[in-house]
Amino acid sequence: MTGLAWLLAFACGIAAGLAVLVAQELRYEARMRAPRCMTCGGQHHMHAAHK
């Protein structure tokens, strides 16, 4: 039983580590994406010129 409990704890640790890595990757992707423009609805940088 002790081996099974150790294996379960190890699997939970691996799952938590992977969840942290996925969350960091999603935050990085969201930060690097160009925001949606309030004027034209396109995606470009914050101070883009509108003609």
mmCIF file as gemmi writes it, N, C-alpha and C atoms, coordinates in Angstrom:
data_model
loop_
_atom_site.group_PDB
_atom_site.id
_atom_site.type_symbol
_atom_site.label_atom_id
_atom_site.label_alt_id
_atom_site.label_comp_id
_atom_site.label_asym_id
_atom_site.label_entity_id
_atom_site.label_seq_id
_atom_site.pdbx_PDB_ins_code
_atom_site.Cartn_x
_atom_site.Cartn_y
_atom_site.Cartn_z
_atom_site.occupancy
_atom_site.B_iso_or_equiv
_atom_site.pdbx_formal_charge
_atom_site.auth_seq_id
_atom_site.auth_asym_id
_atom_site.pdbx_PDB_model_num
ATOM 1 N N . MET Axp A 1 ? 0.821 -1.198 0 1 0 ? 1 A 1
ATOM 2 C CA . MET Axp A 1 ? 0 0 0 1 0 ? 1 A 1
ATOM 3 C C . MET Axp A 1 ? 0.864 1.261 0 1 0 ? 1 A 1
ATOM 4 N N . THR Axp A 2 ? 2.001 1.226 0.653 1 0 ? 2 A 1
ATOM 5 C CA . THR Axp A 2 ? 2.858 2.404 0.723 1 0 ? 2 A 1
ATOM 6 C C . THR Axp A 2 ? 3.387 2.784 -0.659 1 0 ? 2 A 1
ATOM 7 N N . GLY Axp A 3 ? 3.724 1.768 -1.435 1 0 ? 3 A 1
ATOM 8 C CA . GLY Axp A 3 ? 4.203 2.033 -2.794 1 0 ? 3 A 1
ATOM 9 C C . GLY Axp A 3 ? 3.13 2.67 -3.651 1 0 ? 3 A 1
ATOM 10 N N . LEU Axp A 4 ? 1.899 2.225 -3.477 1 0 ? 4 A 1
ATOM 11 C CA . LEU Axp A 4 ? 0.788 2.793 -4.241 1 0 ? 4 A 1
ATOM 12 C C . LEU Axp A 4 ? 0.528 4.244 -3.828 1 0 ? 4 A 1
ATOM 13 N N . ALA Axp A 5 ? 0.62 4.535 -2.547 1 0 ? 5 A 1
ATOM 14 C CA . ALA Axp A 5 ? 0.433 5.91 -2.077 1 0 ? 5 A 1
ATOM 15 C C . ALA Axp A 5 ? 1.554 6.806 -2.598 1 0 ? 5 A 1
ATOM 16 N N . TRP Axp A 6 ? 2.794 6.292 -2.608 1 0 ? 6 A 1
ATOM 17 C CA . TRP Axp A 6 ? 3.912 7.063 -3.126 1 0 ? 6 A 1
ATOM 18 C C . TRP Axp A 6 ? 3.728 7.346 -4.607 1 0 ? 6 A 1
ATOM 19 N N . LEU Axp A 7 ? 3.265 6.349 -5.356 1 0 ? 7 A 1
ATOM 20 C CA . LEU Axp A 7 ? 3.039 6.514 -6.789 1 0 ? 7 A 1
ATOM 21 C C . LEU Axp A 7 ? 1.93 7.529 -7.054 1 0 ? 7 A 1
ATOM 22 N N . LEU Axp A 8 ? 0.878 7.495 -6.236 1 0 ? 8 A 1
ATOM 23 C CA . LEU Axp A 8 ? -0.208 8.464 -6.383 1 0 ? 8 A 1
ATOM 24 C C . LEU Axp A 8 ? 0.28 9.88 -6.078 1 0 ? 8 A 1
ATOM 25 N N . ALA Axp A 9 ? 1.076 10.046 -5.035 1 0 ? 9 A 1
ATOM 26 C CA . ALA Axp A 9 ? 1.617 11.36 -4.697 1 0 ? 9 A 1
ATOM 27 C C . ALA Axp A 9 ? 2.554 11.855 -5.793 1 0 ? 9 A 1
ATOM 28 N N . PHE Axp A 10 ? 3.365 10.974 -6.348 1 0 ? 10 A 1
ATOM 29 C CA . PHE Axp A 10 ? 4.271 11.335 -7.437 1 0 ? 10 A 1
ATOM 30 C C . PHE Axp A 10 ? 3.484 11.777 -8.671 1 0 ? 10 A 1
ATOM 31 N N . ALA Axp A 11 ? 2.417 11.048 -9.001 1 0 ? 11 A 1
ATOM 32 C CA . ALA Axp A 11 ? 1.587 11.398 -10.159 1 0 ? 11 A 1
ATOM 33 C C . ALA Axp A 11 ? 0.901 12.75 -9.948 1 0 ? 11 A 1
ATOM 34 N N . CYS Axp A 12 ? 0.451 13.022 -8.723 1 0 ? 12 A 1
ATOM 35 C CA . CYS Axp A 12 ? -0.174 14.321 -8.432 1 0 ? 12 A 1
ATOM 36 C C . CYS Axp A 12 ? 0.843 15.453 -8.558 1 0 ? 12 A 1
ATOM 37 N N . GLY Axp A 13 ? 2.072 15.217 -8.131 1 0 ? 13 A 1
ATOM 38 C CA . GLY Axp A 13 ? 3.121 16.224 -8.27 1 0 ? 13 A 1
ATOM 39 C C . GLY Axp A 13 ? 3.439 16.508 -9.724 1 0 ? 13 A 1
ATOM 40 N N . ILE Axp A 14 ? 3.513 15.464 -10.53 1 0 ? 14 A 1
ATOM 41 C CA . ILE Axp A 14 ? 3.763 15.634 -11.972 1 0 ? 14 A 1
ATOM 42 C C . ILE Axp A 14 ? 2.619 16.416 -12.617 1 0 ? 14 A 1
ATOM 43 N N . ALA Axp A 15 ? 1.39 16.077 -12.268 1 0 ? 15 A 1
ATOM 44 C CA . ALA Axp A 15 ? 0.226 16.768 -12.838 1 0 ? 15 A 1
ATOM 45 C C . ALA Axp A 15 ? 0.221 18.247 -12.441 1 0 ? 15 A 1
ATOM 46 N N . ALA Axp A 16 ? 0.553 18.536 -11.193 1 0 ? 16 A 1
ATOM 47 C CA . ALA Axp A 16 ? 0.595 19.932 -10.747 1 0 ? 16 A 1
ATOM 48 C C . ALA Axp A 16 ? 1.696 20.703 -11.474 1 0 ? 16 A 1
ATOM 49 N N . GLY Axp A 17 ? 2.848 20.08 -11.678 1 0 ? 17 A 1
ATOM 50 C CA . GLY Axp A 17 ? 3.931 20.729 -12.404 1 0 ? 17 A 1
ATOM 51 C C . GLY Axp A 17 ? 3.555 21.025 -13.842 1 0 ? 17 A 1
ATOM 52 N N . LEU Axp A 18 ? 2.896 20.086 -14.485 1 0 ? 18 A 1
ATOM 53 C CA . LEU Axp A 18 ? 2.455 20.306 -15.868 1 0 ? 18 A 1
ATOM 54 C C . LEU Axp A 18 ? 1.398 21.399 -15.936 1 0 ? 18 A 1
ATOM 55 N N . ALA Axp A 19 ? 0.51 21.456 -14.957 1 0 ? 19 A 1
ATOM 56 C CA . ALA Axp A 19 ? -0.508 22.509 -14.937 1 0 ? 19 A 1
ATOM 57 C C . ALA Axp A 19 ? 0.135 23.887 -14.811 1 0 ? 19 A 1
ATOM 58 N N . VAL Axp A 20 ? 1.172 23.992 -13.998 1 0 ? 20 A 1
ATOM 59 C CA . VAL Axp A 20 ? 1.878 25.267 -13.848 1 0 ? 20 A 1
ATOM 60 C C . VAL Axp A 20 ? 2.55 25.659 -15.159 1 0 ? 20 A 1
ATOM 61 N N . LEU Axp A 21 ? 3.181 24.697 -15.828 1 0 ? 21 A 1
ATOM 62 C CA . LEU Axp A 21 ? 3.836 25 -17.11 1 0 ? 21 A 1
ATOM 63 C C . LEU Axp A 21 ? 2.831 25.452 -18.163 1 0 ? 21 A 1
ATOM 64 N N . VAL Axp A 22 ? 1.682 24.8 -18.225 1 0 ? 22 A 1
ATOM 65 C CA . VAL Axp A 22 ? 0.653 25.18 -19.2 1 0 ? 22 A 1
ATOM 66 C C . VAL Axp A 22 ? 0.118 26.574 -18.884 1 0 ? 22 A 1
ATOM 67 N N . ALA Axp A 23 ? -0.114 26.872 -17.61 1 0 ? 23 A 1
ATOM 68 C CA . ALA Axp A 23 ? -0.616 28.195 -17.229 1 0 ? 23 A 1
ATOM 69 C C . ALA Axp A 23 ? 0.386 29.282 -17.589 1 0 ? 23 A 1
ATOM 70 N N . GLN Axp A 24 ? 1.67 29.037 -17.358 1 0 ? 24 A 1
ATOM 71 C CA . GLN Axp A 24 ? 2.691 30.028 -17.714 1 0 ? 24 A 1
ATOM 72 C C . GLN Axp A 24 ? 2.74 30.244 -19.22 1 0 ? 24 A 1
ATOM 73 N N . GLU Axp A 25 ? 2.616 29.172 -19.991 1 0 ? 25 A 1
ATOM 74 C CA . GLU Axp A 25 ? 2.647 29.298 -21.449 1 0 ? 25 A 1
ATOM 75 C C . GLU Axp A 25 ? 1.44 30.085 -21.958 1 0 ? 25 A 1
ATOM 76 N N . LEU Axp A 26 ? 0.276 29.835 -21.392 1 0 ? 26 A 1
ATOM 77 C CA . LEU Axp A 26 ? -0.922 30.563 -21.808 1 0 ? 26 A 1
ATOM 78 C C . LEU Axp A 26 ? -0.816 32.049 -21.447 1 0 ? 26 A 1
ATOM 79 N N . ARG Axp A 27 ? -0.256 32.361 -20.282 1 0 ? 27 A 1
ATOM 80 C CA . ARG Axp A 27 ? -0.073 33.758 -19.905 1 0 ? 27 A 1
ATOM 81 C C . ARG Axp A 27 ? 0.91 34.449 -20.835 1 0 ? 27 A 1
ATOM 82 N N . TYR Axp A 28 ? 1.98 33.769 -21.212 1 0 ? 28 A 1
ATOM 83 C CA . TYR Axp A 28 ? 2.975 34.337 -22.119 1 0 ? 28 A 1
ATOM 84 C C . TYR Axp A 28 ? 2.35 34.608 -23.483 1 0 ? 28 A 1
ATOM 85 N N . GLU Axp A 29 ? 1.58 33.64 -23.994 1 0 ? 29 A 1
ATOM 86 C CA . GLU Axp A 29 ? 0.932 33.811 -25.304 1 0 ? 29 A 1
ATOM 87 C C . GLU Axp A 29 ? -0.033 34.995 -25.28 1 0 ? 29 A 1
ATOM 88 N N . ALA Axp A 30 ? -0.802 35.132 -24.213 1 0 ? 30 A 1
ATOM 89 C CA . ALA Axp A 30 ? -1.772 36.225 -24.121 1 0 ? 30 A 1
ATOM 90 C C . ALA Axp A 30 ? -1.058 37.572 -24.033 1 0 ? 30 A 1
ATOM 91 N N . ARG Axp A 31 ? 0.081 37.611 -23.36 1 0 ? 31 A 1
ATOM 92 C CA . ARG Axp A 31 ? 0.821 38.871 -23.218 1 0 ? 31 A 1
ATOM 93 C C . ARG Axp A 31 ? 1.463 39.279 -24.537 1 0 ? 31 A 1
ATOM 94 N N . MET Axp A 32 ? 1.912 38.338 -25.341 1 0 ? 32 A 1
ATOM 95 C CA . MET Axp A 32 ? 2.62 38.651 -26.571 1 0 ? 32 A 1
ATOM 96 C C . MET Axp A 32 ? 1.678 38.927 -27.75 1 0 ? 32 A 1
ATOM 97 N N . ARG Axp A 33 ? 0.41 38.56 -27.624 1 0 ? 33 A 1
ATOM 98 C CA . ARG Axp A 33 ? -0.544 38.755 -28.721 1 0 ? 33 A 1
ATOM 99 C C . ARG Axp A 33 ? -0.914 40.233 -28.825 1 0 ? 33 A 1
ATOM 100 N N . ALA Axp A 34 ? -1.057 40.729 -30.037 1 0 ? 34 A 1
ATOM 101 C CA . ALA Axp A 34 ? -1.458 42.122 -30.242 1 0 ? 34 A 1
ATOM 102 C C . ALA Axp A 34 ? -2.914 42.295 -29.806 1 0 ? 34 A 1
ATOM 103 N N . PRO Axp A 35 ? -3.219 43.381 -29.099 1 0 ? 35 A 1
ATOM 104 C CA . PRO Axp A 35 ? -4.589 43.584 -28.618 1 0 ? 35 A 1
ATOM 105 C C . PRO Axp A 35 ? -5.552 43.938 -29.749 1 0 ? 35 A 1
ATOM 106 N N . ARG Axp A 36 ? -6.832 43.66 -29.511 1 0 ? 36 A 1
ATOM 107 C CA . ARG Axp A 36 ? -7.867 43.998 -30.488 1 0 ? 36 A 1
ATOM 108 C C . ARG Axp A 36 ? -8.145 45.503 -30.412 1 0 ? 36 A 1
ATOM 109 N N . CYS Axp A 37 ? -8.193 46.139 -31.571 1 0 ? 37 A 1
ATOM 110 C CA . CYS Axp A 37 ? -8.362 47.585 -31.66 1 0 ? 37 A 1
ATOM 111 C C . CYS Axp A 37 ? -9.809 47.975 -31.368 1 0 ? 37 A 1
ATOM 112 N N . MET Axp A 38 ? -9.987 49.055 -30.596 1 0 ? 38 A 1
ATOM 113 C CA . MET Axp A 38 ? -11.333 49.543 -30.28 1 0 ? 38 A 1
ATOM 114 C C . MET Axp A 38 ? -11.922 50.352 -31.446 1 0 ? 38 A 1
ATOM 115 N N . THR Axp A 39 ? -11.076 50.839 -32.359 1 0 ? 39 A 1
ATOM 116 C CA . THR Axp A 39 ? -11.541 51.671 -33.461 1 0 ? 39 A 1
ATOM 117 C C . THR Axp A 39 ? -11.973 50.838 -34.665 1 0 ? 39 A 1
ATOM 118 N N . CYS Axp A 40 ? -11.083 49.959 -35.12 1 0 ? 40 A 1
ATOM 119 C CA . CYS Axp A 40 ? -11.371 49.219 -36.35 1 0 ? 40 A 1
ATOM 120 C C . CYS Axp A 40 ? -11.671 47.742 -36.106 1 0 ? 40 A 1
ATOM 121 N N . GLY Axp A 41 ? -11.402 47.217 -34.929 1 0 ? 41 A 1
ATOM 122 C CA . GLY Axp A 41 ? -11.681 45.815 -34.633 1 0 ? 41 A 1
ATOM 123 C C . GLY Axp A 41 ? -10.577 44.862 -35.035 1 0 ? 41 A 1
ATOM 124 N N . GLY Axp A 42 ? -9.517 45.377 -35.673 1 0 ? 42 A 1
ATOM 125 C CA . GLY Axp A 42 ? -8.401 44.526 -36.081 1 0 ? 42 A 1
ATOM 126 C C . GLY Axp A 42 ? -7.443 44.29 -34.927 1 0 ? 42 A 1
ATOM 127 N N . GLN Axp A 43 ? -6.491 43.41 -35.157 1 0 ? 43 A 1
ATOM 128 C CA . GLN Axp A 43 ? -5.473 43.161 -34.14 1 0 ? 43 A 1
ATOM 129 C C . GLN Axp A 43 ? -4.166 43.779 -34.594 1 0 ? 43 A 1
ATOM 130 N N . HIS Axp A 44 ? -3.726 44.818 -33.907 1 0 ? 44 A 1
ATOM 131 C CA . HIS Axp A 44 ? -2.452 45.448 -34.192 1 0 ? 44 A 1
ATOM 132 C C . HIS Axp A 44 ? -1.955 46.124 -32.928 1 0 ? 44 A 1
ATOM 133 N N . HIS Axp A 45 ? -0.802 46.728 -33.008 1 0 ? 45 A 1
ATOM 134 C CA . HIS Axp A 45 ? -0.199 47.311 -31.815 1 0 ? 45 A 1
ATOM 135 C C . HIS Axp A 45 ? -1.004 48.494 -31.294 1 0 ? 45 A 1
ATOM 136 N N . MET Axp A 46 ? -0.774 48.822 -30.034 1 0 ? 46 A 1
ATOM 137 C CA . MET Axp A 46 ? -1.577 49.789 -29.323 1 0 ? 46 A 1
ATOM 138 C C . MET Axp A 46 ? -1.594 51.17 -29.994 1 0 ? 46 A 1
ATOM 139 N N . HIS Axp A 47 ? -0.467 51.635 -30.48 1 0 ? 47 A 1
ATOM 140 C CA . HIS Axp A 47 ? -0.384 52.999 -31.016 1 0 ? 47 A 1
ATOM 141 C C . HIS Axp A 47 ? -0.326 53.025 -32.541 1 0 ? 47 A 1
ATOM 142 N N . ALA Axp A 48 ? -1.048 52.129 -33.171 1 0 ? 48 A 1
ATOM 143 C CA . ALA Axp A 48 ? -1.07 52.105 -34.633 1 0 ? 48 A 1
ATOM 144 C C . ALA Axp A 48 ? -1.873 53.303 -35.158 1 0 ? 48 A 1
ATOM 145 N N . ALA Axp A 49 ? -1.43 53.841 -36.282 1 0 ? 49 A 1
ATOM 146 C CA . ALA Axp A 49 ? -2.104 54.999 -36.856 1 0 ? 49 A 1
ATOM 147 C C . ALA Axp A 49 ? -3.356 54.542 -37.604 1 0 ? 49 A 1
ATOM 148 N N . HIS Axp A 50 ? -4.442 55.277 -37.459 1 0 ? 50 A 1
ATOM 149 C CA . HIS Axp A 50 ? -5.663 55.032 -38.213 1 0 ? 50 A 1
ATOM 150 C C . HIS Axp A 50 ? -5.856 56.18 -39.187 1 0 ? 50 A 1
ATOM 151 N N . LYS Axp A 51 ? -6.029 55.831 -40.452 1 0 ? 51 A 1
ATOM 152 C CA . LYS Axp A 51 ? -6.19 56.873 -41.471 1 0 ? 51 A 1
ATOM 153 C C . LYS Axp A 51 ? -7.649 57.102 -41.756 1 0 ? 51 A 1
